Amino acid sequence: MRNWLKTLLFLSAFSPALLTIAYVRYDLYGLTRDVIQIMVVGIIGTILPVLIIRLIEKSSEQIVFSAKKIKSSDFMLLAFVGSYLLPIILRASDIEMTRIIFITLAIILILWWSSSIPHHPLLRVIKFRFYEVESESGVVYTLISKREILDPKQIKSVKKISSTMLMESPT
């Protein structure tokens, strides 16, 4: 699992915003081809994180991991939730599909090369938590876990998503 999977996972965090944009455009112009396209992409993107997590659980190699420090990183969720409501508040959805594609490609490039990734609200809804964890060797990772972790010694094994992202494996 490498950067493409990490990028795809967190690009899908913007999908509910697309559903909001589809709603606003429907409210303004009725059911048009753009509304249907944006809604389909939004629905696919909303389902995508669950499929990616299943892929990681089934096909990623389990690695023994020893953590030195851990801290919760859930505070980043507020920015995403705000972005979901922004199109309704500002009625800022009156842009054509080519601009949406251009903006999406720019976001993909930024996420691809960024080691610090925003956290995924859709995964948080299905009880995943996000942590910043430092390994014994001093490398800092983003860790996704199904449980609340208070002590770094509770982390025993992980699955590697990318060079900077891990998912806790059930023990």
C-alpha positions in Angstrom: 0.0 0.0 0.0 1.5 3.3 -1.0 0.7 7.0 -1.5 -2.1 6.3 -4.1 -4.1 4.5 -1.5 -3.6 7.2 1.2 -4.4 9.8 -1.4 -7.6 8.1 -2.5 -8.6 7.4 1.1 -8.4 11.1 2.1 -9.7 12.5 -1.2 -12.9 10.6 -0.4 -13.3 12.7 2.7 -14.5 15.5 0.5 -17.4 13.4 -0.9 -20.1 14.6 1.4 -19.3 18.1 0.3 -20.1 16.9 -3.3 -23.5 15.6 -2.1 -24.1 19.0 -0.5 -23.2 20.8 -3.8 -25.5 18.4 -5.7 -28.3 19.4 -3.3 -27.7 23.1 -3.7 -27.6 22.8 -7.5 -30.8 20.7 -7.5 -32.4 23.4 -5.4 -31.3 26.2 -7.8 -31.7 24.5 -11.2 -33.7 21.3 -10.7 -32.5 17.8 -11.7 -29.9 18.4 -14.3 -27.1 16.2 -15.7 -24.5 18.1 -13.5 -26.6 17.3 -10.4 -26.7 13.6 -11.2 -23.0 13.5 -12.0 -22.0 15.3 -8.8 -24.3 13.1 -6.8 -23.0 9.8 -8.3 -19.4 10.9 -7.7 -20.3 11.9 -4.1 -22.0 8.6 -3.4 -19.1 6.6 -4.8 -16.6 8.7 -2.8 -18.7 8.2 0.4 -18.6 4.4 0.0 -14.9 4.3 -0.9 -13.4 4.6 2.6 -15.1 1.5 3.8 -13.9 -0.4 0.8 -10.3 0.8 1.3 -10.3 -0.1 5.0 -11.5 -3.6 4.0 -8.7 -3.9 1.4 -6.1 -2.8 4.0 -7.4 -5.3 6.5 -7.4 -8.2 4.0 -4.3 -7.6 2.0 -1.8 -5.4 3.9 1.0 -7.1 5.8 0.9 -7.1 9.5 3.9 -5.5 11.2 5.0 -5.7 14.8 5.2 -2.1 16.1 6.4 -0.4 19.2 5.3 3.1 20.0 7.0 5.7 22.2 4.4 8.5 22.2 0.7 8.8 21.1 -1.7 11.7 20.9 -5.2 12.0 19.5 -5.7 13.9 16.3 -9.4 14.0 16.0 -9.5 17.8 16.2 -9.0 18.0 12.4 -12.5 16.7 11.9 -14.0 20.1 12.4 -12.5 21.5 9.2 -14.1 18.8 7.2 -17.5 19.0 8.8 -17.5 22.8 8.1 -16.5 22.1 4.4 -19.6 19.9 4.1 -21.9 22.7 5.0 -20.1 25.5 3.1 -21.9 25.1 -0.2 -25.3 25.5 1.5 -24.2 28.4 3.5 -22.5 30.3 0.6 -24.4 28.9 -2.3 -21.0 28.4 -3.7 -21.9 25.5 -5.9 -22.5 27.4 -9.1 -19.3 26.1 -10.8 -19.1 23.9 -13.9 -17.9 20.3 -13.9 -14.5 21.2 -15.6 -13.6 23.5 -12.7 -14.6 20.8 -10.2 -12.3 18.3 -12.0 -9.4 20.9 -12.0 -9.9 21.5 -8.2 -10.0 17.8 -7.5 -6.8 17.2 -9.4 -5.1 20.0 -7.4 -6.3 18.4 -4.2 -5.0 15.0 -5.3 -1.5 16.4 -6.0 -1.4 18.1 -2.6 -2.6 15.0 -0.7 -0.1 12.8 -2.7 2.9 14.8 -1.6 1.8 15.6 1.8 2.9 13.5 4.8 0.5 15.2 7.1 -3.0 14.2 6.0 -6.3 15.5 7.3 -8.5 13.0 9.1 -11.5 11.3 7.6 -14.9 12.2 9.2 -16.7 9.3 7.4 -14.3 6.8 9.1 -14.8 8.6 12.4 -18.6 8.0 12.0 -17.9 4.3 11.8 -15.9 4.4 15.0 -12.3 4.8 13.7 -10.0 7.1 15.7 -7.0 9.0 14.4 -3.7 9.3 16.3 -0.3 10.8 15.8 2.1 8.1 17.0 5.9 8.2 17.3 7.8 4.9 16.9 10.7 3.9 19.1 13.0 5.0 16.3 11.5 8.5 16.3 9.4 8.3 13.1 6.0 10.0 13.4 3.0 8.2 11.8 -0.7 8.8 11.5 -2.4 5.8 13.1 -6.0 4.7 12.4 -7.5 2.5 15.1 -10.9 1.1 15.9 -10.4 1.6 19.6 -9.4 4.4 22.0 -5.7 4.2 22.8 -4.4 6.0 25.9 -1.0 4.3 26.3 1.4 3.8 23.4 2.3 0.3 24.9 -1.2 -0.8 23.9 -0.2 -0.8 20.2 1.3 -4.1 19.3 0.9 -4.6 15.6 -0.1 -2.5 12.6 -0.7 -2.6 8.9 1.2 -0.2 6.7 -1.0 2.0 4.4 1.8 4.3 3.2 5.2 5.5 4.3 3.6 7.8 6.9 0.3 6.1 7.7 -0.5 2.9 9.7 -3.7 1.1 10.7 -3.8 -0.8 13.9 -4.2 -4.6 13.5 -6.5 -6.5 15.8 -4.3 -8.6 18.2 
